[in-house]
């Protein structure tokens, strides 16, 4: 979820995980299978990109 000027925006990763395989606390897929490692890696890269873009946007506002 992203908030800009008090407005919230949710962006979907367009991936589906069965609720039993998802750790909502960690925001990742449970387990150590190839599927879990691949999805969790994708989520980590996506989060990193979002944080980088947020930092870039915030620096541009200063």
N, C-alpha and C positions, 0 to 999 in steps of 0.2 A: 504494500500500500504506500502511496506517495501523497504527500500533502503539500500543496502550493497555494500560497495566499489564503490559507484556511480551507481550501477545497481539497477533498480527498479523492484519490484516483486509485482504483485497483486494476492491475494488469495481470492477465492470465498467462501462465507458462504454456498453456495448451497441452498439458500432460495430465494423464489420469492415473491415480494410484488408489487401489482399494483401501478403504478406511482402516482395515485391520493391519495393513502394512505401513501405515503412516504414523509417525510420532508427531502429534500436534504441538507438543512442548518444544521439541527440537526443530520443528518445521522441515523435517527430512523423512526419508523412507527408512524404516527399520531394517536391520539385518546387514549382512556382509556379502550378499549375492552380487553378481556382476550387474544385474539390473539396478540394485540399490546403490552400488558404488557409482555407476554411470549417472543415475538421476541426481544423486547427492552432489556429485561433481558439477553437473550442469547448474544446479541450484546455487552452489557456492560461487561459480563464475558469474551467474546472473546477479546475485546479491553484490558481489564485488564491483561489477559494472554499474549497478545502481548507486552504490556508495560513492564511486569515483565521479559519476555524473552529478550527484548531489553536491559534492565538494566543489566541482568545477562551476556549477551554477551559483553556489554561495559565494565563491571568490569573485565571480563576475558582478555580484550585487554590491560588493563593498566599495 
